[in-house]
Amino acid sequence: MPPSQRTLQECLTSLAPAEVLARAKGFFARRSTLYAAFLDREGPTFASFRGQGGEEIVIGVAPADGGAGTRVTGSTYLFDMQVARFLSTLPSVAQS
């Protein structure tokens, strides 16, 4: 995966924005101590976390185009694998 795709990742989920953010808070707090990240700031459309060495992870949510689900964006510099794992846990929007 090229560096630009590792630092900014996206997916489309059937979950509501608030549910995505709640799951992100649980997911990153449960990681092993080396990869744990703890809530730093939050708002209705984002949650930012701090991890090892002050590394930041930001998860943003917005209604998807056409109202079919929620677009989830994850941004980080070093925790790209953890962001990819989190995004993979979210149910995708059913394709018609």
N, C-alpha and C positions, 0 to 999 in steps of 0.2 A: 504494500500500500504506500503510495507516495506521501511525503511529509504533509502536504496540504490536506490530504484526506484523513490523516491520522489526527490532526489538530482540530478539525471541524467535521463532525459526523452527524448524520440526520437519519431519522426514520419516521414512518407514519404509523400511528397506533389507533386502535379503537377506543382506548381509554380517554376519560375526561382529563383536561389539563391538571386539575387539583390531584387526581389519583396518580398521575405520572410523577408529580413532584413529591407526593407522599412516599411512593415507592423508591424514588431516588434517595430520599433521606434515610430510609431503612437500608437500602442496598449498600451505600458507601460507608455507613457506620458499622456494618457487619463484616467488612473485609478484614483480612488478617492485619496485624499491626503495621506491617510494612506498607500495605496498600490501603489502609483505612483513610478516610477523609471525613472531616466533620463540618457540619453546617456552619457557614460563616455569615452569609446574608441570604435573605429570601424576600420574595414579593409574589404577587399573584401569577406572574408569568415566568419566574426564574427561581433557581436556588443555586447558590455558589458554595463551594466546599473548599476547605484547606486540608492538604495532606502532607506527607513526608517532605520536609524541607520547605514548607510553605507553598508547595505546588497548588495551583488553583484548578478547580473543575467547575464549569458552569453548565447547568442544564436549563434550557429555555423551552417554553411550550407556547404554541399558538394554534388557533383553529386552522385546520387544513383548508386549502382552496376547495370550494364547493361544499364545505361543511361536513365532509366525510372523514371524521376522526380528528386527531391532533397531530400536528407536526412537532417532533421533538428534536432539538438540536443540542449536541454535547460538544463542549470545547475544552481542550486542555493541551498542554505541551508534552508532559511526560506520562500521564495516566491514560494514554489512548487505548490500551488494551482493556482497562477497567471500564472505560466509557463504552467501548464496543460490547463488552459483556453485559452491561446494564441494558443497552438498547436491545440486545438480543432477547432479553427476558420479557419485553413488552409485546402484547398480542398485536399482530398486524391487522390492518383493515382488510376485510374480505374483498377479494377482487371479483368483479362480476363478468 
